[in-house]
Amino acid sequence: MIYHLFKWFESIGLDIPGANLMNYISFRGTACIILALIIAFWIGPKIIRKLQQKQIGETIRELGLEGDEQKKGTPTMGGIIILLAILIPVLLFCNLTSLYVQLLIFTTICLGAIGFKDDSIKVFKKNKDGMKERYKIFGQLAVGIVVGVSLLASQQNVIRLYSETPHAGEKKEVVRGVGDKKVIYYRDVKSRTTTIPFLKHNEFKYSWLAPGKGKFQDWATNIIYVVIITFIVIAVSNGTNLTDGMDGLASGTSAIVGATVAILAYLSGNAIFANYLNIMYIPNTGEIVIFMAAFIGALIGFLWYNTYPAQVFMGDTGSLAIGGIIGVAAIMIRKEFLIPIFCGIFFVESLSVLIQRYYFKYTRKKTGTGVRVFRMSPLHHHFQKTNPDAIIQWPYHITKEAKITVRFWIITIVLGVLSVITLKIR
């Protein structure tokens, strides 16, 4: 709203000192980080006290893990702090006419509401399982479909192609170089194309997956595109939810992932960097950078209260929204195939649960006695517990919770750096 207010001042010819700062992504991004931190620090203690007064405490399963007793009664639903610290700066400093911002706000509110409902059932109805899984998946499915269809339909979701010679329908742009000016031509193209990591010729067209020709292939491509986007939203939001099992693990890891997405969005939205790195230039992804700046600030502010020993847990209210934001932002900058790398922790956490569940069912059906691959899943709990019957016994000692969390952060930093480097090593 501040952004639009200054734009209005500009339109009526009112010259306010410093107003031009609103045109800089760096200024608005920095403002979002700082404001998100301030909001989290300010409202955090108030919300924690309110949750304590309402006796909204986490129900801890009896799993025999380190610190279980101390965590009993710790307030949950702290994701409210994260959501407010994201949305307020975004509403103030982002361009709200941007499709990308609108869809990210929609994702934040909808998945936050689904998580809030799930947490409410766990806390108030004392149902440890929370919302029925099919209802949760249905809500995530609806969000994914809306995002996919909106990206297909909007004329804002384009890639920009440049050339040095004019062609029909192209627009002219003056590029300033070192001591000179150069005229180049461009056209904005609606394209269902994404980026393949590691490969030099890195564009992947969703139409390659569609059968048939002509209009039938076009419709099939649209359906495949929406299905893949929906799968990504569900997978990343649930992966973040599974990672939220230790103090500071999901919030710290997500902040690092958010920084990686912000860097990729900035590079994709800058014509010079996009040309140098030979990646698609996607206009107006600077607004995604600003949104992710608020996202990072909110998570760091929440981490102040969530780090070991946690004063509050984010619950599904925070984890589902966080995962959804990351997934949708990656789709918008056409880096969805990089998600298994920079979201590597979320990926292996989800994989560990699937392997554990289905291998146990398979062996129980074959032998009558289920065998576990990991000592416990999700993966972070494997390092906390002993189980002589599990297939994987490494490491052969129990690791402290705080050490597991920090090591997962370090791994995420390495994966984030690798994700950015993939743009160049092609």
N, C-alpha and C positions, 0 to 999 in steps of 0.2 A: 504493500500500500504506500509506503514511503517512496518506493521506486516510481510508482504511477503518479504520485503527487508531484514529484520533481519533473516527471515527463509532462505533466499538465502545465506546470509553471513555465517550462520550456516552450510549449505550444502557444502560450499567450504572450510570449516575449518577455517574461519576467526573469531578469538576470539575477540569480541568487549565487553569491560566492560559494564555490565548492560543489555546485550542482552537477558539474560535469563528471564528478567522481562516480556518479551512479551509472555511467557508461562503462566503467571498468569492472571486469569480472573479479580482478584481484581485490578491489576495495569492497565490493558487496560480499564476496566470499569470506574475507577477513571479518567483516561486520557480523556475518551469520555465525561464524565460529565463536566469536567473543560473546555475542548475545545469547547463543545457545548455552554456553558455559555459565553465564550469569544466571540465566533462568533455571538451569539444573541445580546450581548451588543455592539459589534463593528458595525455590519451591520444594527441593528435595527434602529438607528436614521437616517442612510443614506436612507434606504428603506422608512421610514415614510416620510422623506422630499420629496423623489421622488414621492411618492403617492400623497402628498399634491400638488406638482407642477403640476401633471397630473390631479388634481382635481378628484381623485378616492375616492370619499366619500360615506359613507353608506347612502342608502335611507331608512329613518325611516318611518315606517307605523304610521299613526295617530291613536294611540290606547289609548291615554289619560294616559299613564304611567309616573311615576316619571322619570325625567331626559331626556325625549324624545327630547326636544328642544336642550338641550346641546349636544346630541349625533349626531345631524344632521351635516353632512359634515365630521365626523370623518373618517379618511382613513380606508378602508377595504382591503382585499386581503393580510393582514399581515401574513397569513399562509406561505407566501414565506419565511419569517424569520425562521419559525419553520422547514420547509423542508430543507433549506440549513444547519441549525444548527444540524439537524439529519444526513443528508447524508454525509457531509464532514468528521466528526469524524468516522463514520462507514466505509467509504472508506479507511481511514487511518489505523484504528486499528482492524477492524474485519477480520476474515478469509473469504475471498471472494469466496473460493471454497465451502463454506458451503451452502447447499440447503436452510437452514433456513434463512440465511442472504440474499441470492439471492431473495427469495420470499418476504421477508420484504421490500427490496429495490424496487422490482417490484410493490408491493402494495402501497408503499409511492408515487412513481412517478405517477402511473396510477390514483389512487384516487385523488392525488393532482392536476393532469391535468384536471380531470373531474370537480373538485371544482373550478379550475381556470377559466374554460370555463363558468361555471355557474355564477361566480362572474362577469366575463367580460360582459355577457349579461345584468346582473342587472345594472352594472355601466355605460357602454358605450351606450347600447341601451335603457337605462332607463326603462327596463322591470322588475318590482318588483318580478315577479314570476320566473325569470331566465330561465335556461334550462328546457325544457319540461320534466315532471317527468318520462315519459317512457324512454327517452334517458338516463337520469341519472341512472335509475334502470338497463337498459341494460348494461351500462358501469360497474356498480358494479357487475352485474351478470357475465360478462366476467371475471372480476378479480377473483371472487369466484371460477369459473369453472377451471381457470388456476391453482389456488392454490390447489384445491382439486385433480385434475388429477396429478399434479406434486408430491404431497405427496404420492399418490397411486403408482406412477411409480418409484420413486427414491428408491435406496437401502440405502440411508442415513437416511431415515425416519423409524427407527426401535426402538424396545424396547429390552433391554438386560436382559436375564434370567440367574441367577447364580445357581450353584449346587456345592456340596462338593465332589461328585463322578463323574468321567468322563463318558460322553456318546458320541456316534458317532457324529462327526461333531463339537464338542465343542472345544473351545480354552482354553489354560491355562493362568492363571493370578496369580501373586504373590502379596498378600495383606500384607502390613506391619502393624502389631499390636503393642502393647506396649511391647517392648523387644523381639518380636518374629516375624516370618514370617509364612504365611499360604498360601497354594496353593489351589485355587478354580478354577472352570471351568465355562465358560459362552458360550452362543450362542446368536447372534443377530437375532431377529425374526421380519419379516414383519407382522404387526398386525393392523387391523382396530378396535382397542379397545381404550376406553377412561375411565375416572375416574368418579364414582358417588360419590358426596359429602355425608358425614354423615354416610355412610354404611361401616361396617367392611369388608365385601366381596365386594370390591368397583369397580370391573372391569365390564364395560358394553361393550358388543360386538355388533357392528352394524349389524352383521349377524343375531342377534335375531329379527331384524325388517324385514328381507328379507324372502319372501316366497320361497317354493320349496326346492330342494336339489341339491347337486353337483355343476356343472358349472353354471347352471341357478341361483342358490342361490348366487354364488360368484359374478356373474355379477350384480345381483339385489343389493347385498351389496355395491358394488362399486358405483352404481348409487345413492343409498340412502345416502352413505357417502358424495359424491360430492354435492348432493342437500342440506344436512344439513350444510355443510361447507359454501356453497354459501349463504344460508339463514342467517348464523351467520355474515358473512362479510357485507351483506346488512343491517341487523338489527343493528349491533353495530355502523357502520358508520353513519347511519341515526339517531340513538339514540344520538350520539355525536353532530350531526348537530342540532338536536332539542334543546339540552342543551345549545348550544351557543347562549344565548339570553341576558346575563348579563355580565357586565365587570368582567373578571377573572373567570367566572363560569366554562366554558368548559376547559380552560387551566389548572386551579388549580386542578379541579376534575380529569382530565386526567393524570396529573403528579402523583397524588396519586395512581390511578389505575395502571399506568405504574410501579410504585415502587412495588406494589403487584404482578404484573405479573413477574417482575424481581426476586423477592424472590421465587416465585413458580418455576420459570425456574431453579434457582440455586439449589433448593432442589431436583428437578426432575433429574438434571444432575450430582448430587453427589451420588456416589454409597453408601456411608456410611449413609447419611441422608435418601436416598430413602429406604434403607433396614430398618432403624430404624422406619421410619414413615409408612412402609408397602405401599409404592406407587411405581408406575412403574418407573424403572430407564431408562431414555432416554439419550443415549450418545450424546455428543456434543451440548447440549442446553446451554452450557456456552456462545456460540456466541449470543444466544438470550438475555442473561443477558447483554452483552456488547452493543448490539443494543438498548435495553431498557434504558441503562445508558445514551446513547446519547439522546434518546427520552425524558427522565426526565430532563436532562440539558437544552435541547432546549425549553421545555415548561416553566421551571422556568425562563429562560432568557427572553422568550416572555412575561411572566407574569409581568415582570418589567415594561413593556409598556402597558400591557393590564389591569392591575388592576385599580380599580375605582379611579378617572374617567379615562377611557381608552384613550390612545393616538392613538391606532390602534385596529382594530378588525381583527380576523383571517379569517373571511369569510368561505365559503365552501372550499376554497383552503386548509385551515388548518383542519377544522373539519372533513371532509370526510376522509382525509388521517389518522388523529389521530385515529378515530374509526376503520378504516380498520386495522391499525397496531395492535391495542389492540386485535381485534377479531382473526386475523391470528396468533399472538403470542400465544394466549390462546389455539387455535386449535393445534399448534405444540407441546405444552407441555401437551396436552391431558387433559386440564382443562376447556373445553368448557362448561360443565355443571355447572361450578362455575361462569360463566359470569353473570347470573342474580343476584348473590350476590355481587361480587366486582365491577360490573358495575350497581349496584342497582339504582343509580341516573339516568343513561341513560335509564334503564329499565322502571322506573316509569314515566319519562318524556314522553317516547314513548307511554306507556300505557294510560297516561292522554289524549294525543292527540287522540288516537283511541277511547277511551270511550267518549270523548266530541263530536267527529265527528259523530260517529254512533248512539249515543243516541239522539243527536239533530235531525238527519235524521229520526230516528224511531218515535220520538214523533211528529215531523212535519207531517209525513205521517199519523199517527194515529189521531191527534187532529187538525192539521192545523197550530199549533203553536209549534215551536221547543223549547225544554227545555234543558238548559245546566246543566251539572253535576257540573262543576267547574266554578268559576267566570271568568276564562280565562285559556286557555291552550297555550303552555305547562305548566306544573305544577308550575314552578317558577314564572310565571306571575299571578297565582292564588292569591299569597300573596301580590301582588302589586296593585290590582284593586278591587273596590267594584262593586257588581252586585247583587241586591236584589232578582233577579229572579233565580239565580243559586241554585241548590239543596244543595250543601255543602257551608256553610257560615263561617265555622271555618278556620282561626282565625277571630275574629270579629273586627280586626283593620288592617290597612295598615302597612306592614313591609318594612323597608328601603332596598334598593337594596344591599348595601354592607353587611348588616346583613344576608340576604337570602343567598348570595354567601358563606360567611364564615360558616354558618350553614350547607350548603350542603357539603362543604369541610369536616367538622367534621363528618358528617354522612358517607361520603366516607371513611374516615380513620377508623371508627368503622367497616364498612363493609369489608374493606381490612384486618384488623386484624382478623375478624371472618372467612374470607376465608382461611387464613393461619392456624388458629386454627382448622378448620374442618379436617385438615390432621391428627391431633392428637386425637381429641375427639371421633374418630371412635373406 
